[in-house]
Amino acid sequence: MFKAAKGRFVFAVLFGTLLAVAAGAAIVPLSPAEGATVRETVRVAVAGTDVPEGGFVVFNVDGEFRVAVGVPKDVSGGKKAYVFDWDTKLSTVSPGQTGEPTQVADGRHEIEVAVHDSTGALRDSGTVSVRVANKIPTTTPPSPTRLAYKFFIGQQLQYDIIAKVELLDIEGRPMLDDPVILTSASQVTVSVEDMMPGSALVRYKWQPMVSIQYLGQPYPEAVYVPTPAYRYVSTGGKVTEAGFGGRSKAQLFDLFVETPGGPARPGDSWTASDVLNVPGVLRGAKVDLKSLFDSLEWESGHECAKIRTTLSSRFGLTIIKDRLELPESDMAGTGTAFFAYKTGKLMSVEYVLAAQTNVDSTILDSLRSGQGGDIGNLVLPGAGGGPFEGSPEGGGYRGEAPGPTYPGQTSGPPGGYYGPNAARAQTPVAETPVKFRITVKVELKK
């Protein structure tokens, strides 16, 4: 009796040990912890010691592949880890699906890590469950939130501005290679110089260095940079008086997205207008906006009001002077802004404008390759000619470099907006329909 019981006891211990060994074989990510509440960007890390030499780690979220990582990074404590930074706010389209991109829903999600050896064989795996909480809970009905800027004398805010122009398709055929034909990266510092009841006197100063790329190649010369200018801005972000200081025609990007300037609730809407002026891309393109207070959401570590906007405008775009110019056309688009209502600061705003227009077919001949398009095969000649003197009205631009030149073409500035009254001599040519997109993102520098 005792012997039998002892045998069963030994078997149970051995069986339990085997189960423990099997259970311990699962990879446990260094981060995040099981059951953690996360938001925005979440670092998922697997210890380097858990991955065999030459191996890699596959990261899946809710059963969908996200990324495979084969090179470890240095993490805290001098350790190595295989890292996937999961952006829970990134809008994506699920594989095999079409339609509008969707953001990760708040709630429970499962992250799986799978370790493979150098042959690709699966060695170990593990999962961790987390709760995504990007939305900020509100009452029913929602309590009002004050959407007003908080200015004070001496305040300085620096914004990074990234813009790009993409050629999406030619004659209905999508681009086969990188669709980006122009990018611009710049910075502007906004400083509060004085305060008045309900508004502030702010000074816009652009940094002299602007990075421009045409067709993936750096543009070697300086581009136009607006001179410092002043604006009276209300606590609702509205420019109440422009051109202060004798620069009445100076155009710049009025960064402060308009808000109600006081209490508002999700679902409230309002109209506004703005001028998009991005070095090397857009000059003074007036845009009409209709904004909606969408929800409360975390952004860049701040509690923010998420503001969605629909945009409409009409303008033309010069990519390469007298070579690649998108004629004036109607533009439509969307915008998303995050306004930190507790600190009274605009954290970020992104505008996306798209249009279809006709372009000189001879220009597109040099951009196409095969059935789609290959904008990378157009090599830009060197820039030439004299300096650009600025607009006839004294628009406040300086240091603008000449654009790329071609046989029979005089020099001219790089990309820029031209309005409906711009005089442009043209010879009738065959035209081809193209679709393009302009994206402008403004983000408060941390």
N, C-alpha and C positions, 0 to 999 in steps of 0.2 A: 504494500500500500504506500509506504513511505518512498520506496524506490521509484514507483510509477509516478508519484507526485513530483519527486525530485527530477525525473526525466522530463516531465512536462514543463517544469520550472526552467530547466536549462534550455529547452527548445524555445520557450517563450522569450527568454533573455536574448538568445541568438537571433531569433526572428525580429525582436524589437531593435536589436543592434543593426541588423540589415536594413530595416526600415529607416532607422536614423541616418545610416550612411547614405541610403538612396535619397532621403529628403535633403541631406546636407550637400548633395551634389549640385543642387540648383544654384545658379549664380544669383547673388543678392547685390543689386546695384548699390554703389556708394551713396547715391542720391537719385531721386528724392526718397524720403522714408515712406514706408507703407502707411496708407491712410492720410498722407499729408494733404493740406489744403494749399493749392498753388494758384498763381496767376501770372499773366504776361509770359515772359520767357523762363522756362524751367530747364535747369541743367540736369540731364540724365547721364550718369557716369558709371563706368564699369572699371574696376581696379585692373591696372596693367598686369598684375600677377595672375589674374584669372584668365588671361589670353595667351595661348602658346605662341612661341616665336614665329613670326610670319603670318599669324592668324589675323582675324578681323571680327568685328562685332556688328550684327544687324540689329537695328532698332525698329520696332513696330509699335504703332499706337492703335488700339482697338482692332487689332488684326490686320491693319494696313501697313505695308512697308513704308518707312520714312527715309532711312539712310543706312548705308554701310560704311563703317569707319575702320580704316586699316592702319592709322598712325595715331599713337597716343599723344596726349598733351600733358604738360606739367600742371599739377593741381596743388592745392594747399598741402603743406607739410612735406614738400619736396617729392611727392609721389607722382607716378604716372597713371593716367587713366584714359580710357577711350570714351569720348564725350560726344553727346548729341544735345544741342541747345534747342529744345522744343518751344517754338513760338506759338503759344496757345491762342494768339490773336491774329495769326496769319490766315487770311482768307484763301481757301483752296477749292478746287473742283475735284471731287473724288474720281479715281480711275474709272473709265467706262461711262461716266455721267457727263451731261452737258448742262448748261444754264449758268446762273449767277454763282460766283464763288461764295462759299459759306465759311463762317468762322466756327471754331470749336465751341460746342455748346457747354454751358456751365453744367457741372454735375460730375459723376463718377466716370473715370476713364482708366483703361488698363494699358500699361506700358510693358512691352516684352523685350528682353534683350537675349540675343542668341549668339553664342560664341562659336566661331568656326576656326578650324586649323588651317594651315597653309595650303592644304589640298581642297579646301572648301567644305570638308565634312563637318557636320554639326557635332560639337563637343559637349556643350552645356547650354542651358537656357534658364531663364527665370523671369518672373513677372512682379510688378508692383502696381498697386491700385492707388490712384490719387483723386482728389476732388478739385476740379477747376472752378474758380470763383472770380471771374473777371467783372461781372456785373455787381453793382452796389445795390443792396436791397432798398426798396422804397416802401412807403406806406401806401395804403389804398383808401382814398385817392392820394396821389403823391403830394408831399409837402412842397411848397415853392422853394426854389433854389435861386440865390442871387447870382446872376450871370453878368458881372461888371468887373472891369479892369481895376486893379488897385495900384495906382501910380504914386510915386513919391520922388521928390527932388533928389537927384543923384543916382537914381535907379538906372542900371544898365542891363540890357538883355541882348544876347548875341544869338543870332539865328543862322543855321546852315541852310542853304537853298540848293537843292539838286533838281535839275530839269533834264528831260530827255524827249527827243522826237523819234517816233518809230514809224516806219513804213510797213503797214500791216499786210497789204496785198496789192497786186497789180492785175487789173482786168479780172478781179474775182479770184485770183490764184494766190494763195498765201505765200509769204516769203519762206524760203527753205532754210536760209541761214539767219544769223542775228539780225533782227529787224531794226535795231537802233542805228540811226544815221547821224545823230547829234546829241551830245551831252554837255551839260554845263554845271559846274560846281562853284559856288561863291558863298560869301559870308557878309552879313550886315549887322552892325551894332546899333541898337536903338537906345538912346539915353534920354532921360527925362530932365529937361533944363529948367522948367518952371511949372507952377501949378496955378490954375484958375478954378473958380467954382464949376464943377462938373466936367472939367477937361484938363489936359496937360499939354505943354509945349514939348514935343519930342524931336530929337535930331537923329536923322538916318545917316549913317556913315558906312559906305561899302568898303570892304577890304580890297586893297589894290590887286591882289592876286586872284585871278579867275581862271579855272581850269576848263578848257574847251577841247572837245574831241570831235572830229569829223570822221565818220566811217571807221571808228576805232583807232584813229591816228591822232596824236596830240597836235593841236594847232600851236605853232611855236611862237606866235606873236601875242602881244597884249591885245585885249579887246576893250570895248568901251566900258567905262565904269561911271555910273552917275556921280556927280559931285555931291558933297554933303548937302542935305536939304532939311528943312524944318516943316513940321506939321502940327497943327492943333488937333488933338485927338480926344474925343469924348470918352467918358467911362464906359460907353457902349461900343468903343472901337471905331466910331464914325469920324472920318476926317471932316472937321467943321470948317477949316480954312487951309487951303493948300498953297504952296509956293511962297511961304513966308521967307523973307530975306532977299527979295529981288529976283528970285528964280521962278517966276510965275509959270513958266512952261516946263519946268523940270518934271520929268516923269519918273516914278519909282513904284516899287511894289509896296503898297500900303498893307503891311503885314498883319495888322490887327483885324482879325475876322470880326465882323460886326455881331454884336449880341444885343439882347433887349436892354441891357444896361441896368437891369433891376430884377425883381423876382420873376421867375418863369417856371413852368411845369413841363415835364415830358409831354409832347404832343403840340406844344405851342409852335407857331411858325412866324416868320417875318421876311421881308424882302430887303435887299441891299444891292450895292454895286461895288466893283473893285477894278483896279487897273493892274494887269499882270505885266511886269517889266523885269525880265530876267536877262542878265548879261549874256550876249551871244545867241539868245533864242527869241525873246519877245520884247517889243518896245511898245509900251502904252496900249496894250490890247484891252479895251474896256469889256468887262464881263458883268452881266446881270445875274444875280443870285436869288434863289428862294431857299431859305434855311428852315430846318426843322430840328427842334430839341428832341433828339431821339431817345436818350436814356442816360443813366449814370453809370460810369465804367472806369475801372482803373487804367491808367496810362502813365508810363515812365515813373511809376511809384507814387502817383498822385491820384486823388479822387477827382474825376473829371466829368464834365457834361459832354456827351458825345453829340455833335451837331452834324447832321447830314444836309447836304446842299445839292440842288440842281442848278446847272449853269447854262447860259446861252450867250453867244457872242458871234461876231462876224469879223474876220480878218484874214489877211494873207500872210505867208511865211517865206522868208528867204533863207534857204539852207546854204546855198553857195551862190553868190551874186552872179546873175545872168546865166546861171548854169542849172541850178536845181532850185526852182522857186515854186511854191505851192500857191496857186492863185487864191484870191479872196473867196471865202466860202463861209457858209453857216456852220457854227460850231455848237456842239451840245456835249454836256458832260456832267460829272458828279464830283462832289467834294466831301471829305470827312475831316472834321476838326475836333480836337480834344482841348477843352478849356478847363483849367484847374480852378474851380470856383472858390476854393478856400484861400488860395494865394492870389487869385485874380490874374493869372498868367495864361497866355496861349502856349500850350505845350507843343502842338503840331497841327498842321493842316496839309492835306494832299488834294490837289485838283487833277482831274483826268478829263481831257477834252478830246473828242474824236470827230472826224469829218470825212466826207468823200468828195473828191474834186477831180478835175482833169488836168493832166500835166503833159507838157510837150513830149511827144513820143520819142523824139530823137534823144532826149535826155535819158529816158528810161531804157533805151537800147544799151547804154553803157552800164546799166545797173542790173540787167537781167542775165541769168545764166540758166539754161534748161527751162523747165516748165514753170519754175517759180522765179525767185529773184535772188541775186547774189550781190548785195551792195558792197561787199568787201573787195570786188575786183576793180573798183574805180580808184585809181591812185591819184591823190591830190598833188598838183604841181605846187611849187613853192610860192609863197606870197610875194607880191611885188607892188610897186607904185608908191605914192606918197601917203602921208598921214591923212586920216579922215578928220575934217574940221568940225564935225558936229552938224546938227540940224540947222536949217536956215533961221529957225525961230530962236536959236540959242537955247536948246533944250537941256543944257547942263551936262553933256557928256564930254569926256576927255580921254585922251590916250587910246583912241580906237584904231586898231590896226587895219590895213587893207585886207580885203578878202583874196582868195586864190585867184590867179589870173590865167587866162587862156588866150590862144591866138585871136587877135581881133577884138579883145575885150579890155576895157579900161578897168583899173583897179577899183575896188569898192569894199565897203565894210562887210564883215561876216553877218551871220543870221540876224534878222530883225523883222519887226512888224512894219507893214505899210498899209495905210488906210485907204478908204474908198476913193479919195481924191488924188492919190499919188499918180503922177504922170509917168507912164512907162511905155516907151516906144516898143511895139511888137510887130512881128511879121506873122501873118496867119500860118499856123502849122497844124499838123495832125495831132490830136490829143488822145490821151489814154486815161481812163478812170483809175484812180488809186484811192486807197483808204489809208489814213494815217492817224496817229494818236500823239498827244502832247501830255506829259505828266510833269507836274511841278509839286515838289514836296518841300515844305518849310518845317524845320524842327528846332526847338530851343536847345542850345548847346548846354550840356550839363557841366 
